[in-house]
Amino acid sequence: MKKILLLLIIALSTNMFASEFSSIIPGISFAAGGRYDEVRMCVASPAGFKGGPAFEFAAFVLEGRINQYIGLGFYIPIARPVLFAAAFKMLQFIPEAVISFHIPVNEKTDFATDIGLGASLHYGPDYRSGNNPGDFHGDSFFAAGPRASIFAGFIYYLNDTISFKAGVRPYFEYLIAEQINGKVIGAELDIQLRFILKSNK
């Protein structure tokens, strides 16, 4: 049921974009990097360590092109929230709205830079907690705050319908909770497989 609902949301979002933009570009993002984190527990770091690696194995991206140079869209993590909920009873969810600027380099390549604004949502223990036997493991709590990111990289057009987007995405978050407030600073290598669809408009 959850998979059907997710597919329905993606389909409706795609149809909405198709009616408003000259073309739409859905895709999947794979990202990996690291972060300094003053609030959240990292399941891959020892107790008391502020930060650690950060991965997103599959995020849904959708971009609507206004013209050759400007696009609007959003970035919705999928794998990380599902994995953390199932394996660790935690929430890490960072959806963003994105404005994208393309500068053509040649017929097959564009330089791309994105500005992302969104929210960072957390449910789980703080950074003092760990997963190893004997580690301190504090109570879970909810935290939320703004998130901003900047992407810089390139888009390579394999053909008229498939493209690859790759670059670096540094980001900043500020999480607020009753127990603890703090900043998150990180960067990820982001690789996207994108499908170019033309609308009927």
C-alpha positions in Angstrom: 0.0 0.0 0.0 2.8 2.4 0.9 4.6 1.7 -2.4 1.4 2.3 -4.4 0.8 5.6 -2.5 4.4 6.7 -3.2 4.1 5.9 -6.9 0.8 7.8 -7.1 2.3 10.9 -5.5 5.2 10.7 -8.0 2.9 10.3 -10.9 0.6 13.2 -9.8 3.7 15.5 -9.2 5.0 14.6 -12.7 1.6 15.4 -14.3 1.4 18.7 -12.4 4.8 19.7 -13.6 4.0 18.7 -17.2 1.1 21.1 -17.3 3.2 24.1 -16.2 6.6 23.6 -17.8 8.0 23.1 -21.3 9.7 19.9 -20.1 10.1 17.9 -16.9 13.0 15.9 -15.7 12.4 13.3 -13.0 15.4 11.3 -11.7 17.1 9.5 -8.9 20.0 10.9 -6.8 22.8 9.0 -5.1 24.8 11.1 -2.7 27.6 10.4 -0.2 29.7 12.7 2.0 30.2 13.8 5.6 28.9 16.3 8.1 29.7 18.0 11.4 26.5 17.7 13.5 25.9 19.2 16.9 22.5 17.6 17.5 21.8 14.2 15.9 23.2 10.8 16.7 25.2 9.2 13.8 24.7 5.5 13.6 28.2 5.1 11.9 30.1 7.1 14.5 31.1 6.4 18.1 29.2 7.9 20.9 30.1 11.5 21.6 31.4 12.2 18.2 29.7 15.2 16.5 29.1 14.1 13.0 30.1 11.4 10.6 29.4 10.0 7.1 26.2 10.9 5.3 24.6 8.8 2.5 21.5 9.0 0.4 21.1 5.8 -1.6 18.0 7.0 -3.5 16.3 10.3 -3.5 13.6 11.3 -5.9 14.4 14.5 -7.9 12.0 16.4 -10.2 12.8 19.5 -12.2 10.6 21.6 -14.5 12.5 23.6 -17.1 11.2 27.2 -17.5 13.7 27.6 -20.4 17.1 26.5 -21.4 18.7 28.3 -18.4 16.4 28.1 -15.4 14.4 25.3 -13.8 12.4 24.7 -10.6 12.0 21.5 -8.7 12.4 19.5 -5.5 14.6 16.9 -3.9 12.9 14.2 -1.7 15.1 11.7 0.1 13.5 8.2 0.1 16.1 5.5 1.2 17.5 7.3 4.2 14.1 7.9 6.0 13.0 4.4 5.2 16.3 2.8 6.4 16.5 4.8 9.6 12.9 4.2 10.5 13.2 0.4 9.9 16.6 -0.3 11.3 17.1 2.3 14.0 13.6 3.7 14.8 14.9 7.1 13.9 13.8 9.9 11.4 16.2 11.9 9.2 14.2 13.6 6.4 15.5 16.6 4.5 13.2 17.7 1.6 14.2 20.7 -0.4 12.7 23.0 -3.1 15.4 23.8 -5.7 16.0 26.5 -8.3 18.5 25.3 -11.0 20.6 27.4 -13.4 22.2 25.8 -16.5 25.0 27.3 -18.6 25.6 25.4 -21.8 29.2 24.4 -22.3 28.7 22.4 -25.6 26.0 20.3 -27.2 26.4 17.5 -24.7 27.3 19.3 -21.5 25.9 22.1 -19.2 27.4 23.6 -16.2 24.8 23.5 -13.4 24.3 25.3 -10.1 21.4 24.8 -7.8 20.1 26.7 -4.8 18.1 24.5 -2.4 15.9 25.6 0.5 14.1 23.2 2.7 13.6 21.6 6.1 15.6 19.2 8.2 13.5 16.9 10.4 15.0 14.6 13.1 13.6 12.1 15.5 16.1 10.1 17.6 18.8 10.5 20.3 21.5 13.2 20.3 25.2 12.9 19.3 26.3 11.6 22.7 24.5 8.3 22.0 26.0 5.2 20.3 25.0 1.8 18.9 27.8 -0.3 20.5 27.2 -2.3 23.6 27.9 -0.2 26.7 27.4 3.1 24.8 25.3 5.8 26.3 21.9 5.9 24.5 19.8 8.9 25.3 16.0 9.3 24.9 14.7 10.1 21.4 13.3 13.6 20.7 12.0 15.6 17.8 14.0 18.4 16.2 13.4 20.5 13.1 14.9 23.5 11.4 15.8 25.2 8.1 18.2 23.7 5.5 20.1 25.5 2.7 22.3 23.9 0.1 24.2 24.9 -3.1 25.1 22.5 -5.9 27.9 23.0 -8.4 28.7 20.5 -11.1 27.9 19.4 -14.7 25.1 17.7 -16.6 26.0 15.4 -19.4 23.3 14.6 -22.0 23.7 10.9 -23.1 20.9 11.4 -25.6 17.6 13.3 -25.9 16.0 11.5 -23.0 18.7 10.5 -20.6 21.3 12.7 -18.8 23.7 12.4 -15.8 24.2 15.2 -13.3 27.2 15.1 -11.0 28.8 17.6 -8.6 29.3 18.7 -5.0 26.6 19.9 -2.7 27.6 21.7 0.5 24.8 22.4 3.0 23.9 24.0 6.3 21.1 23.2 8.7 20.1 24.6 12.1 18.1 22.2 14.3 16.0 23.3 17.1 14.6 21.1 19.9 13.6 21.4 23.5 16.6 19.4 24.6 19.3 20.8 22.3 19.9 23.3 19.5 22.8 23.2 17.0 24.1 23.5 13.5 24.9 20.9 10.9 27.5 21.6 8.2 28.3 19.1 5.5 29.0 18.3 1.9 28.1 15.5 -0.4 29.1 14.2 -3.9 25.7 14.0 -5.7 25.2 11.9 -8.8 21.8 11.9 -10.6 20.4 9.8 -13.3 17.8 12.0 -15.0 15.1 11.3 -17.7 14.0 14.2 -19.9 10.3 14.2 -20.7 8.5 16.7 -23.0 5.2 18.1 -22.0 2.2 18.7 -24.2 2.2 22.4 -23.5 
